[in-house]
Amino acid sequence: MLHDFTTITPASVATTTDEAIRAADLLIDGAATPDAPRSYAATLFPLEAAGTIISDAYGKGPFMARVHPDAAVRDEATRQEERLAKWGTDLMFRRDLYTAISEFAATGEAAALTGTKRRLLDEWVRDFRRAGHELDTADRDRLQGLKQRLVELQVQFNKTLDEWDDHIEVTADDLEGMPEGYAAGLRPGSREGTYLVSMEYPDYVPFMQQARRRDLREALQFKFWNRAAAENRPLLEEAIATREQMAVTLGYPTWADYAMEVKMAKTPAAVAAFYESIVPGLTAKAQGELETMSKLFEADYPGETLASWDWAFYHNEQKKGDFGVDANEVAAYFPLDEVLAGMFAVTGDVFELEYNRVDDAKAWHPDVALYEIRDRGSDQPRAYFYADLFPREGKFGHAAAFSIVYGEELADGTYRVPVAAIVANFTKPTADQPSLLKHSEALTLWHEFGHILHFCLTEVDLVRFSGFDTEWDFVEAPSQIMEHWMWQPQVLQRFARHHETREPIPTDLVERLIAARDLNVGLHTVRQVFLGQVDLMMHDGRPDKDLDRITREAYAYTLLPFHQGTFFVASFGHLMGGYDAGYYGYLWSKVYGDDMFSVFEAEGITSPEVGARYRREVLAQGGSRDAIDHLRAFLGREPSSEAFLRNLGLDG
């Protein structure tokens, strides 16, 4: 069940992929044979079984491209990741398989299918249509070539970004404003007494928030916003052009129309209407916040203009000055181990779960921990997840949840135990100090754990709909709902303890922290609008594909001057990681996450009764039905944007 990742080598990654493709091909070939019977068991289920084989191979092989410490393993895993992706692409273009599925779809057995089996058939028929099987042979071949090229571009883009390494070099005096212990976590510079501030989040984010040297904040952001710019620009440009060619070939007006067809939004017009409903109010709110922040800035820099490399610093200054919230003081109460323990305790109560750390993880790196999840009172594992939480060279540089083994119902009626991984980049503990999380980092951890619970608490019988494989613009809702618990006083005071004194976080500090929660919420949210809009503008079919111009135009939503000479989108991994024409989904799904949490607010924020209903109607369901039906079943009504607008201060 659990793989021994200590045995991973470049050869094992290649062998795992070889064997998986060979086994999957045998199943697919058998289903597609012209004289094979046309039935669920002989035609449709082999595709599901092949999907299990391929997803298992990903967890043991290509996933290592994101996390393995050995560059040779990462390189081989990247090659095999591309190979598996191309295998999946080729599968959709197989004419014999399309014919077999079409023939089965015309049978009486197919017409009588219900539940996930019906949904499985419907989605395969839909996906074959979206692969161009209604086109002539020349267009299908052209489409297949475009899709294969898109896979190559995406893999190379992410590999370059994961392995990017850059820094600014500073002296001890340059670190004025940084917390005690920050320098101890930096790599030494080229000269004695100097340090390297890298692009890794534990270096970058605190520096932008607290370093008093404005010129160094500017220099660091310039490098951060130009990560892999020269290497990734042509890849992104070609990917956007390739997507547009695919959409046109398939008869869609734009790539956005093609991509959204299978999401909750369905059309770009629906997303445009969503933004139109919130952007005017958000902009007015952000303008007021910017005026207040600018006065603070102008007291330090008379006659100058607040820049993009200033706003995080002055936001932090406002928190300290207006609310008495010092991020370093707060972090002292959030040692990583305590945050994990608190997260387990709260979700254990809400969802009736128990967590146990597995002593011999046999993980890909010694820093990685492995946890078992059980239903409370059970002696059997419900799921497992790995926690890979500290930065290292070549590792995935953001925070995300990854699938390793999907849950599914087995032939003997038992359920296969899901296995997932959280990958993040928090400050690593030192000899003198544990890993202390900023409250924002603790929010990130809880957010990603929402994805883990979504994946691990699945009860869906088929891999196709298991875990977090739901509509892409809903998938963030079960993670965004988790962030709400990190703002509840009765939750924080259960686990937030000072790493030295062991004293619980003071009530007045919690109150100040919560009071500061909505500080500059407009500015924070218009930045999310910028990210969603720059993505949409790249995929909305406009003839002008000057990515610099598009980025500058979209950046206007932030109300801040654009950082000239930077190419931020070269490091915007979501554009090449599945969110293309879909990044709007973060705000879109927040509407649903906020709405769902409003039920907990009304009935008890740690209510096991509400938790059981949420687990049953949302987390357990995966993609087995449309997400809107999850929401209706849990809420007992139609979804509402009331809580979302109230949390943004736009409700009146």
C-alpha positions as CSV (number, residue, x, y, z in Angstrom):
1,M,0.0,0.0,0.0
2,L,2.7,2.5,1.0
3,H,5.6,2.8,-1.4
4,D,9.2,2.8,-0.2
5,F,10.4,6.1,-1.6
6,T,13.9,5.6,-0.3
7,T,14.4,3.1,-3.1
8,I,13.6,5.6,-5.8
9,T,16.3,5.9,-8.6
10,P,16.1,7.2,-12.1
11,A,15.9,3.7,-13.4
12,S,13.0,2.8,-11.0
13,V,11.1,5.9,-12.2
14,A,11.5,4.8,-15.8
15,T,10.6,1.2,-15.1
16,T,7.5,2.2,-13.2
17,T,6.3,4.2,-16.1
18,D,7.2,1.5,-18.6
19,E,5.3,-1.2,-16.8
20,A,2.3,1.0,-16.2
21,I,1.9,2.0,-19.8
22,R,2.4,-1.6,-20.9
23,A,-0.3,-2.8,-18.5
24,A,-2.7,0.0,-19.4
25,D,-2.3,-0.5,-23.1
26,L,-3.2,-4.2,-22.7
27,L,-6.5,-3.2,-21.1
28,I,-7.2,-0.4,-23.6
29,D,-6.4,-2.6,-26.6
30,G,-8.7,-5.3,-25.4
31,A,-11.6,-2.9,-24.9
32,A,-11.1,-1.3,-28.3
33,T,-10.8,-4.6,-30.3
34,P,-13.5,-4.6,-33.0
35,D,-14.9,-8.0,-32.1
36,A,-14.9,-7.5,-28.3
37,P,-18.3,-7.4,-26.6
38,R,-19.7,-3.9,-26.1
39,S,-20.6,-3.8,-22.4
40,Y,-19.7,-1.8,-19.3
41,A,-17.4,-4.6,-18.1
42,A,-15.7,-5.2,-21.5
43,T,-15.6,-1.6,-22.9
44,L,-15.9,1.1,-20.2
45,F,-14.5,-0.4,-17.1
46,P,-11.1,-1.2,-18.7
47,L,-10.6,2.5,-19.2
48,E,-11.2,3.0,-15.5
49,A,-8.8,0.3,-14.6
50,A,-6.1,1.7,-16.9
51,G,-6.6,5.1,-15.2
52,T,-5.9,3.5,-11.8
53,I,-2.6,2.0,-13.2
54,I,-1.5,5.3,-14.7
55,S,-2.3,7.4,-11.6
56,D,-0.5,4.9,-9.4
57,A,2.6,5.2,-11.6
58,Y,2.5,9.0,-11.4
59,G,2.6,8.8,-7.6
60,K,5.7,6.5,-7.6
61,G,7.4,8.2,-10.5
62,P,6.7,11.5,-12.2
63,F,5.6,13.1,-8.9
64,M,9.3,12.8,-7.9
65,A,10.0,15.7,-10.3
66,R,8.4,18.0,-7.8
67,V,10.1,16.8,-4.6
68,H,13.1,14.4,-4.9
69,P,16.4,15.7,-3.7
70,D,18.4,14.0,-6.4
71,A,18.6,16.1,-9.6
72,A,19.0,12.9,-11.7
73,V,15.8,11.5,-10.3
74,R,14.0,14.8,-10.9
75,D,15.2,14.9,-14.5
76,E,14.1,11.3,-15.2
77,A,10.8,12.0,-13.4
78,T,10.2,15.0,-15.6
79,R,10.8,12.9,-18.7
80,Q,8.4,10.3,-17.5
81,E,5.8,13.0,-16.5
82,E,5.8,14.2,-20.1
83,R,5.6,10.6,-21.3
84,L,2.5,9.8,-19.1
85,A,0.9,13.0,-20.2
86,K,1.4,12.2,-23.8
87,W,0.1,8.7,-23.3
88,G,-3.1,10.3,-21.9
89,T,-3.3,12.6,-24.9
90,D,-2.9,9.8,-27.4
91,L,-5.6,7.8,-25.7
92,M,-8.2,10.5,-26.4
93,F,-7.2,10.4,-30.1
94,R,-7.5,6.7,-30.6
95,R,-10.2,6.1,-33.2
96,D,-10.7,2.5,-32.3
97,L,-11.4,3.4,-28.7
98,Y,-13.8,6.2,-29.8
99,T,-15.7,3.7,-32.0
100,A,-15.9,1.1,-29.2
101,I,-17.3,3.7,-26.7
102,S,-19.7,5.0,-29.3
103,E,-21.0,1.5,-30.0
104,F,-21.4,0.8,-26.3
105,A,-23.2,4.1,-25.8
106,A,-25.8,2.9,-28.3
107,T,-26.7,-0.3,-26.4
108,G,-29.6,-0.9,-24.1
109,E,-27.1,-1.6,-21.2
110,A,-25.6,1.8,-21.6
111,A,-29.1,3.5,-21.6
112,A,-29.9,1.8,-18.3
113,L,-26.7,2.9,-16.5
114,T,-27.1,5.0,-13.4
115,G,-24.9,6.8,-10.9
116,T,-21.2,7.0,-11.4
117,K,-21.3,4.5,-14.2
118,R,-23.7,6.7,-16.2
119,R,-21.5,9.7,-15.4
120,L,-18.4,7.8,-16.5
121,L,-19.9,7.0,-19.9
122,D,-21.2,10.6,-20.4
123,E,-17.8,12.1,-19.6
124,W,-15.9,9.8,-22.0
125,V,-18.4,10.6,-24.8
126,R,-18.0,14.3,-24.0
127,D,-14.2,14.1,-23.9
128,F,-14.0,12.2,-27.2
129,R,-16.1,15.0,-28.7
130,R,-13.7,17.6,-27.2
131,A,-10.8,15.7,-28.7
132,G,-12.1,16.3,-32.1
133,H,-13.5,12.9,-33.2
134,E,-16.3,14.7,-35.1
135,L,-13.6,16.4,-37.3
136,D,-12.0,15.0,-40.4
137,T,-8.7,13.0,-40.1
138,A,-6.4,15.9,-41.0
139,D,-7.9,18.1,-38.3
140,R,-7.7,15.4,-35.8
141,D,-4.1,14.7,-36.5
142,R,-3.3,18.4,-36.3
143,L,-5.1,18.6,-33.0
144,Q,-3.2,15.7,-31.6
145,G,0.1,17.3,-32.6
146,L,-0.9,20.5,-30.9
147,K,-1.9,18.7,-27.7
148,Q,1.4,16.8,-27.6
149,R,3.3,20.0,-28.0
150,L,1.3,21.6,-25.2
151,V,2.3,18.8,-22.9
152,E,6.0,19.4,-23.7
153,L,5.7,23.1,-23.1
154,Q,4.0,22.7,-19.7
155,V,6.5,20.2,-18.4
156,Q,9.5,22.3,-19.4
157,F,7.9,25.5,-18.0
158,N,7.4,23.9,-14.6
159,K,10.8,22.2,-14.5
160,T,12.5,25.5,-15.2
161,L,10.6,27.2,-12.5
162,D,11.1,24.5,-9.9
163,E,14.9,24.6,-10.4
164,W,15.3,28.4,-10.7
165,D,17.8,29.8,-8.1
166,D,18.5,33.5,-7.7
167,H,19.2,35.9,-4.8
168,I,20.4,39.3,-3.7
169,E,23.4,39.5,-1.4
170,V,23.1,41.6,1.7
171,T,25.1,42.5,4.8
172,A,23.9,42.3,8.4
173,D,23.2,46.1,8.3
174,D,21.0,45.5,5.2
175,L,18.7,43.3,7.3
176,E,17.5,46.1,9.5
177,G,13.9,45.4,10.5
178,M,14.1,41.6,10.1
179,P,13.3,39.4,13.0
180,E,15.9,37.8,15.2
181,G,16.9,34.5,13.7
182,Y,16.1,35.4,10.1
183,A,19.8,35.7,9.1
184,A,20.4,32.2,10.6
185,G,18.1,30.7,8.0
186,L,19.9,32.4,5.0
187,R,22.7,30.9,3.0
188,P,26.1,32.6,3.4
189,G,27.1,35.1,0.7
190,S,30.3,35.3,-1.4
191,R,32.0,37.5,1.2
192,E,32.4,37.0,4.9
193,G,29.6,38.6,6.8
194,T,27.1,38.6,3.9
195,Y,24.0,36.6,3.3
196,L,21.9,35.5,0.3
197,V,18.2,36.3,0.3
198,S,16.8,33.8,-2.1
199,M,13.6,33.4,-4.1
200,E,12.3,30.8,-1.6
201,Y,9.2,31.9,0.3
202,P,10.8,31.8,3.8
203,D,13.4,34.2,2.6
204,Y,11.4,36.4,0.2
205,V,8.1,37.0,2.0
206,P,9.4,38.2,5.4
207,F,12.0,40.4,3.6
208,M,9.3,42.1,1.5
209,Q,7.2,42.6,4.6
210,Q,9.8,43.8,7.1
211,A,13.1,44.9,5.5
212,R,13.5,48.7,5.9
213,R,15.8,49.1,2.9
214,R,13.3,50.1,0.2
215,D,15.9,49.8,-2.5
216,L,16.7,46.2,-1.5
217,R,13.0,45.3,-1.5
218,E,12.8,46.7,-5.0
219,A,15.9,44.7,-6.1
220,L,14.5,41.5,-4.6
221,Q,11.1,41.8,-6.1
222,F,12.7,42.6,-9.5
223,K,14.5,39.3,-9.4
224,F,11.4,37.4,-8.0
225,W,9.1,38.8,-10.7
226,N,11.7,37.9,-13.4
227,R,12.2,34.3,-12.3
228,A,12.8,32.2,-15.5
229,A,11.7,35.1,-17.6
230,A,14.0,34.5,-20.6
231,E,13.5,30.8,-20.5
232,N,9.8,30.6,-19.9
233,R,8.5,33.5,-22.0
234,P,8.7,31.7,-25.3
235,L,7.2,28.6,-23.7
236,L,4.2,30.5,-22.4
237,E,3.8,32.4,-25.7
238,E,3.8,29.2,-27.7
239,A,1.4,27.5,-25.2
240,I,-1.1,30.4,-25.5
241,A,-0.9,30.3,-29.3
242,T,-1.2,26.5,-29.3
243,R,-4.3,26.6,-27.1
244,E,-5.9,29.1,-29.4
245,Q,-5.2,26.9,-32.4
246,M,-6.8,23.9,-30.6
247,A,-9.9,25.9,-29.7
248,V,-10.4,27.2,-33.2
249,T,-9.8,23.8,-34.7
250,L,-12.5,22.4,-32.4
251,G,-15.0,25.2,-33.3
252,Y,-14.8,27.2,-30.1
253,P,-14.5,31.0,-30.2
254,T,-11.6,31.0,-27.7
255,W,-9.6,28.8,-25.4
256,A,-11.6,30.2,-22.5
257,D,-14.8,29.0,-24.1
258,Y,-13.3,25.5,-24.5
259,A,-11.8,25.4,-21.0
260,M,-14.9,26.6,-19.2
261,E,-17.3,24.2,-20.8
262,V,-16.5,21.6,-18.2
263,K,-16.4,23.9,-15.2
264,M,-19.1,25.3,-13.0
265,A,-19.0,28.7,-14.8
266,K,-19.6,27.1,-18.2
267,T,-18.9,30.3,-20.2
268,P,-16.6,33.3,-20.1
269,A,-19.7,35.5,-20.0
270,A,-20.6,34.1,-16.6
271,V,-17.1,34.8,-15.3
272,A,-17.2,38.4,-16.7
273,A,-20.6,38.9,-15.0
274,F,-19.0,37.6,-11.7
275,Y,-16.2,40.1,-11.9
276,E,-18.5,42.9,-12.9
277,S,-20.5,42.3,-9.8
278,I,-17.6,42.7,-7.4
279,V,-14.8,44.8,-9.1
280,P,-16.5,48.3,-8.8
281,G,-17.1,47.8,-5.1
282,L,-13.7,46.2,-4.5
283,T,-11.9,49.0,-6.5
284,A,-13.6,51.7,-4.4
285,K,-12.7,49.9,-1.2
286,A,-9.1,49.4,-2.4
287,Q,-8.7,53.0,-3.4
288,G,-9.6,54.1,0.1
289,E,-7.2,51.6,1.6
290,L,-4.4,52.8,-0.8
291,E,-4.9,56.4,0.2
292,T,-4.5,55.5,3.9
293,M,-1.4,53.4,3.2
294,S,0.1,56.2,1.0
295,K,-0.1,58.7,3.8
296,L,2.0,56.4,5.9
297,F,4.4,55.9,3.0
298,E,4.7,59.6,2.2
299,A,5.7,60.4,5.8
300,D,8.8,58.3,5.1
301,Y,9.3,59.3,1.4
302,P,7.8,62.8,0.8
303,G,7.0,63.4,-2.8
304,E,7.4,59.8,-3.9
305,T,4.8,57.2,-5.0
306,L,4.0,54.0,-3.2
307,A,5.3,51.1,-5.3
308,S,4.5,47.4,-5.6
309,W,7.5,46.6,-3.5
310,D,6.2,48.9,-0.7
311,W,2.7,47.7,-0.1
312,A,3.5,44.5,1.8
313,F,5.9,46.5,4.1
314,Y,3.4,49.2,4.8
315,H,0.6,46.7,5.3
316,N,2.7,45.1,7.9
317,E,3.5,48.6,9.4
318,Q,-0.3,49.3,9.6
319,K,-0.9,46.0,11.4
320,K,1.6,46.9,14.0
321,G,0.6,50.6,14.3
322,D,-3.1,50.3,14.1
323,F,-3.8,47.0,15.7
324,G,-0.6,46.2,17.6
325,V,-0.1,43.0,15.6
326,D,3.6,42.2,15.0
327,A,3.9,39.3,12.6
328,N,7.0,38.1,14.5
329,E,5.2,38.3,17.9
330,V,2.3,36.3,16.4
331,A,4.7,33.7,14.9
332,A,6.1,32.9,18.3
333,Y,2.8,31.3,19.1
334,F,2.6,29.3,15.9
335,P,5.4,26.7,16.0
336,L,4.8,24.3,13.2
337,D,4.3,21.2,15.4
338,E,1.7,23.0,17.4
339,V,-0.2,24.2,14.3
340,L,-0.2,20.7,13.0
341,A,-1.4,19.3,16.3
342,G,-4.2,22.0,16.5
343,M,-5.2,21.3,12.9
344,F,-5.5,17.6,13.7
345,A,-7.4,18.2,16.9
346,V,-10.0,20.6,15.3
347,T,-10.6,18.6,12.2
348,G,-10.6,15.4,14.3
349,D,-13.5,16.8,16.3
350,V,-15.4,18.2,13.4
351,F,-15.0,15.2,11.1
352,E,-14.6,12.4,13.7
353,L,-11.0,11.6,12.7
354,E,-7.8,10.5,14.4
355,Y,-4.3,11.1,13.2
356,N,-1.1,9.2,13.9
357,R,2.4,9.9,12.8
358,V,4.1,6.8,11.1
359,D,7.5,6.3,12.6
360,D,9.2,4.8,9.5
361,A,7.9,7.0,6.7
362,K,10.3,5.7,4.0
363,A,9.8,9.0,2.3
364,W,11.8,10.7,-0.4
365,H,13.6,13.0,2.1
366,P,14.4,12.8,5.8
367,D,12.4,16.0,6.5
368,V,9.2,14.4,5.2
369,A,6.6,13.2,7.8
370,L,4.0,10.5,7.1
371,Y,0.6,10.5,8.9
372,E,-2.2,8.0,9.1
373,I,-5.8,9.1,9.2
374,R,-8.5,6.9,10.8
375,D,-12.1,7.3,11.5
376,R,-12.5,7.9,15.2
377,G,-12.8,4.7,17.0
378,S,-11.6,2.6,14.0
379,D,-8.5,0.4,14.1
380,Q,-8.2,0.6,10.3
381,P,-6.4,3.4,8.3
382,R,-8.8,5.6,6.4
383,A,-5.9,7.3,4.4
384,Y,-2.3,8.5,4.6
385,F,-0.6,11.7,3.7
386,Y,2.9,12.9,3.5
387,A,3.9,16.4,4.8
388,D,7.0,17.8,2.9
389,L,7.0,21.3,4.4
390,F,10.5,22.8,4.1
391,P,12.3,24.3,1.1
392,R,15.3,22.7,-0.6
393,E,17.1,23.0,-3.9
394,G,15.1,21.9,-7.0
395,K,11.9,21.3,-5.0
396,F,8.4,22.6,-6.1
397,G,8.5,26.2,-4.8
398,H,4.9,26.9,-3.9
399,A,2.4,25.1,-1.7
400,A,0.1,22.4,-3.1
401,A,-1.5,19.0,-2.5
402,F,-0.6,16.1,-4.7
403,S,-2.2,12.7,-5.3
404,I,-0.2,9.5,-4.8
405,V,-2.8,6.8,-4.6
406,Y,-6.5,7.4,-5.4
407,G,-9.2,5.8,-3.3
408,E,-11.6,3.4,-5.1
409,E,-13.9,0.5,-4.5
410,L,-12.0,-2.8,-5.2
411,A,-13.5,-5.9,-6.8
412,D,-13.9,-7.6,-3.4
413,G,-16.0,-4.7,-2.1
414,T,-13.3,-3.2,0.1
415,Y,-12.0,0.3,-0.4
416,R,-8.5,1.2,-1.4
417,V,-6.8,3.6,1.1
418,P,-6.0,7.0,-0.5
419,V,-2.5,8.5,-0.2
420,A,-1.7,12.1,-0.8
421,A,1.0,14.7,-0.1
422,I,1.2,18.3,1.1
423,V,4.2,20.1,-0.4
424,A,5.1,23.5,1.0
425,N,8.0,25.8,1.8
426,F,8.0,27.0,5.4
427,T,10.9,28.2,7.5
428,K,13.0,25.2,8.5
429,P,13.8,24.8,12.2
430,T,17.3,25.6,13.4
431,A,19.3,24.3,16.4
432,D,18.0,27.3,18.4
433,Q,14.4,27.7,17.2
434,P,11.6,25.6,15.8
435,S,9.8,26.4,12.6
436,L,7.7,29.4,13.5
437,L,4.8,30.2,11.1
438,K,3.5,33.6,10.3
439,H,-0.3,33.5,10.6
440,S,-0.5,33.8,6.8
441,E,1.7,30.6,6.6
442,A,-0.6,28.8,9.0
443,L,-3.5,29.8,6.8
444,T,-1.6,28.3,3.9
445,L,-1.1,25.0,5.8
446,W,-4.8,24.8,6.7
447,H,-5.8,25.7,3.1
448,E,-3.7,22.9,1.6
449,F,-4.9,20.5,4.3
450,G,-8.4,21.1,3.0
451,H,-7.3,19.6,-0.3
452,I,-5.8,16.7,1.6
453,L,-9.1,16.0,3.4
454,H,-11.0,16.4,0.2
455,F,-8.8,13.7,-1.4
456,C,-8.5,11.4,1.6
457,L,-12.1,11.3,2.8
458,T,-13.5,10.3,-0.6
459,E,-16.0,7.5,-0.7
460,V,-16.5,7.4,-4.5
461,D,-16.3,4.0,-6.1
462,L,-14.5,5.0,-9.3
463,V,-11.0,6.7,-9.6
464,R,-12.3,9.0,-12.3
465,F,-14.4,10.8,-9.7
466,S,-12.4,10.1,-6.6
467,G,-10.9,12.7,-4.2
468,F,-10.6,16.2,-5.4
469,D,-11.3,15.4,-9.0
470,T,-14.3,17.8,-9.3
471,E,-14.9,20.9,-11.4
472,W,-11.8,23.0,-11.5
473,D,-13.6,26.1,-10.3
474,F,-15.0,24.3,-7.3
475,V,-11.9,22.5,-6.2
476,E,-10.6,25.4,-4.1
477,A,-13.8,25.7,-2.0
478,P,-13.0,22.7,0.3
479,S,-9.6,24.3,0.9
480,Q,-10.8,27.9,1.3
481,I,-13.4,26.9,3.9
482,M,-10.5,25.6,6.1
483,E,-9.0,29.1,6.4
484,H,-12.0,30.3,8.4
485,W,-11.1,28.1,11.4
486,M,-7.8,29.9,11.7
487,W,-9.7,33.2,12.5
488,Q,-11.8,31.8,15.3
489,P,-10.6,32.7,18.9
490,Q,-11.8,29.5,20.4
491,V,-9.9,27.5,17.8
492,L,-6.7,29.5,18.0
493,Q,-6.5,29.3,21.8
494,R,-6.8,25.6,21.7
495,F,-3.3,25.2,20.2
496,A,-1.4,28.4,19.7
497,R,1.3,28.4,22.4
498,H,4.5,30.3,22.8
499,H,7.4,28.2,21.6
500,E,9.5,29.1,24.7
501,T,7.1,29.8,27.6
502,R,4.4,27.4,26.4
503,E,1.9,30.1,27.4
504,P,-1.3,30.1,25.2
505,I,-1.7,33.0,22.9
506,P,-3.1,36.0,24.9
507,T,-6.7,36.8,24.3
508,D,-5.9,40.4,23.5
509,L,-3.4,39.4,20.8
510,V,-6.0,37.1,19.3
511,E,-8.5,39.9,19.3
512,R,-6.0,42.3,17.7
513,L,-5.1,39.7,15.1
514,I,-8.8,39.1,14.2
515,A,-9.5,42.8,14.2
516,A,-6.6,43.2,11.6
517,R,-8.0,40.4,9.4
518,D,-9.8,42.8,7.1
519,L,-7.0,45.3,6.9
520,N,-6.6,46.1,3.2
521,V,-8.9,43.3,2.1
522,G,-9.7,45.4,-0.9
523,L,-6.1,45.6,-2.0
524,H,-5.5,41.9,-1.3
525,T,-8.6,40.9,-3.4
526,V,-8.0,43.2,-6.4
527,R,-4.6,41.4,-6.6
528,Q,-6.6,38.2,-7.0
529,V,-8.7,39.9,-9.7
530,F,-5.5,40.9,-11.5
531,L,-4.3,37.2,-11.5
532,G,-7.6,36.0,-12.8
533,Q,-7.9,38.7,-15.4
534,V,-4.3,38.4,-16.8
535,D,-5.1,34.7,-17.3
536,L,-8.4,35.3,-19.0
537,M,-6.9,38.1,-21.2
538,M,-4.3,35.7,-22.4
539,H,-7.0,33.2,-23.5
540,D,-9.9,35.3,-24.6
541,G,-9.1,35.3,-28.3
542,R,-7.8,38.9,-28.6
543,P,-5.5,39.3,-31.6
544,D,-2.9,41.2,-29.6
545,K,-0.9,38.6,-27.8
546,D,1.8,41.0,-26.4
547,L,2.1,39.4,-23.0
548,D,3.9,42.5,-21.6
549,R,1.0,44.7,-22.6
550,I,-1.6,42.3,-21.3
551,T,0.2,42.0,-18.0
552,R,0.5,45.7,-17.6
553,E,-3.2,46.2,-18.5
554,A,-4.4,43.6,-16.1
555,Y,-2.0,44.9,-13.3
556,A,-4.0,48.1,-13.3
557,Y,-6.6,46.3,-11.2
558,T,-4.2,46.4,-8.3
559,L,-4.1,50.2,-8.4
560,L,-0.3,50.1,-8.0
561,P,2.3,51.2,-10.6
562,F,3.6,48.2,-12.6
563,H,7.2,47.2,-11.8
564,Q,8.8,48.1,-15.1
565,G,11.2,45.6,-16.6
566,T,9.6,42.5,-15.0
567,F,7.8,39.6,-16.6
568,F,5.8,38.1,-13.7
569,V,3.8,35.7,-15.8
570,A,7.0,33.6,-16.6
571,S,6.8,32.4,-13.0
572,F,3.0,32.2,-12.7
573,G,2.9,28.4,-12.6
574,H,-0.8,28.2,-12.6
575,L,-0.9,29.3,-16.2
576,M,0.9,26.1,-17.1
577,G,-0.4,23.9,-14.4
578,G,-4.1,23.4,-15.2
579,Y,-5.5,26.8,-14.3
580,D,-5.3,28.3,-17.8
581,A,-8.5,30.3,-18.3
582,G,-9.3,29.1,-14.9
583,Y,-7.5,31.1,-12.2
584,Y,-10.8,33.0,-11.7
585,G,-11.8,29.9,-9.9
586,Y,-10.0,31.0,-6.7
587,L,-12.5,33.8,-6.1
588,W,-15.3,32.0,-7.8
589,S,-15.0,29.0,-5.4
590,K,-14.4,31.3,-2.4
591,V,-18.1,32.3,-2.8
592,Y,-19.0,28.7,-2.1
593,G,-16.4,28.2,0.6
594,D,-17.6,31.3,2.5
595,D,-21.2,30.1,2.0
596,M,-20.5,26.7,3.4
597,F,-18.7,28.0,6.4
598,S,-21.7,30.2,7.2
599,V,-23.5,27.0,8.1
600,F,-20.8,26.2,10.7
601,E,-21.1,29.8,12.0
602,A,-24.8,29.4,12.4
603,E,-24.9,25.9,13.9
604,G,-21.5,25.7,15.7
605,I,-18.0,26.2,14.2
606,T,-16.8,22.9,15.5
607,S,-20.1,21.1,15.3
608,P,-19.6,17.4,14.5
609,E,-23.2,17.3,13.2
610,V,-22.5,19.9,10.6
611,G,-19.0,18.4,10.0
612,A,-20.6,15.0,9.3
613,R,-23.0,16.5,6.8
614,Y,-20.2,18.5,5.1
615,R,-18.0,15.4,5.0
616,R,-20.9,13.3,3.6
617,E,-22.2,15.7,1.0
618,V,-19.1,17.5,-0.2
619,L,-15.8,15.8,0.8
620,A,-16.9,12.2,0.3
621,Q,-18.6,12.9,-3.1
622,G,-15.6,14.0,-5.1
623,G,-16.7,14.4,-8.7
624,S,-19.4,11.8,-8.6
625,R,-22.0,14.5,-9.2
626,D,-22.0,18.2,-10.2
627,A,-20.6,20.5,-7.5
628,I,-23.7,22.5,-7.5
629,D,-25.5,19.4,-6.2
630,H,-22.9,19.0,-3.4
631,L,-23.7,22.6,-2.4
632,R,-27.5,22.2,-2.5
633,A,-27.3,18.9,-0.5
634,F,-25.1,20.4,2.2
635,L,-26.7,23.9,2.4
636,G,-30.2,22.7,2.1
637,R,-30.8,25.6,-0.3
638,E,-29.4,27.3,-3.3
639,P,-25.9,28.8,-2.9
640,S,-25.6,32.4,-2.0
641,S,-22.9,35.1,-2.3
642,E,-24.1,36.8,0.9
643,A,-21.3,35.6,3.1
644,F,-18.7,36.2,0.4
645,L,-19.8,39.8,0.0
646,R,-20.1,40.4,3.7
647,N,-16.5,39.1,4.3
648,L,-15.3,41.6,1.6
649,G,-17.3,44.4,3.2
650,L,-19.4,44.8,0.1
651,D,-22.8,43.8,1.6
652,G,-24.3,47.2,1.9
